[in-house]
Every structure is written in C-alpha cells, then in structure tokens.
Amino acid sequence: SGSGRYTIDAFDYRSGTLDLTLRTDAVATLDSLRESLASLPGFTAELVAVTPGGGGVEGKLRLKRTNS
C-alpha cells in the first residue's frame, strides 16, 4: 500500500497459496498486515513464521483463497 512500513523480500505462489516474506520494524506491523489481508473477501491469511533480527523482524505471511 506504499506505507513504507514493510519491505517484500520474496514471494512464492504454489497450488493456490501465496507466501510473502516481509521485513519490518515490529511483529505488530506484520499482524496488522495479516488482519488486512484476512479481511479480503474469499481469502484467509496467517502469519506462519517470525524471525527477529538486528534491523527488525522478518515474517512469512501465507495467503490462501477460500472455497466460498
């Protein structure tokens, strides 16, 4: 969304699942993004990994399309 609060380091799409690897300043930012993505109609989003580091945190978000 151009907020500058996170950077996408990598993404991977397989079998209807999009994994985003992001770098940000805090876990709360990752969770806020997860909530925003989960609110999209027809999708689920989960935070599947968080790794703290010297420059903030790296997290992996998984976005899937629901069957409905």
BELFENNOR-V65595 format. One record per residue. RES is the residue in three letters. SS is DSSP state (2 for helix, 1 for strand, 0 for the rest). Layout:
res ss
RES SS
RES SS
//
This chain:
res ss
SER 0
GLY 0
SER 0
GLY 0
ARG 0
TYR 1
THR 1
ILE 1
ASP 1
ALA 1
PHE 1
ASP 1
TYR 1
ARG 1
SER 0
GLY 0
THR 1
LEU 1
ASP 1
LEU 1
THR 1
LEU 1
ARG 1
THR 1
ASP 0
ALA 0
VAL 2
ALA 2
THR 2
LEU 2
ASP 2
SER 2
LEU 2
ARG 2
GLU 2
SER 2
LEU 2
ALA 2
SER 0
LEU 0
PRO 0
GLY 0
PHE 1
THR 1
ALA 1
GLU 1
LEU 1
VAL 1
ALA 1
VAL 1
THR 1
PRO 1
GLY 1
GLY 0
GLY 0
GLY 1
VAL 1
GLU 1
GLY 1
LYS 1
LEU 1
ARG 1
LEU 1
LYS 1
ARG 1
THR 0
ASN 0
SER 0
//
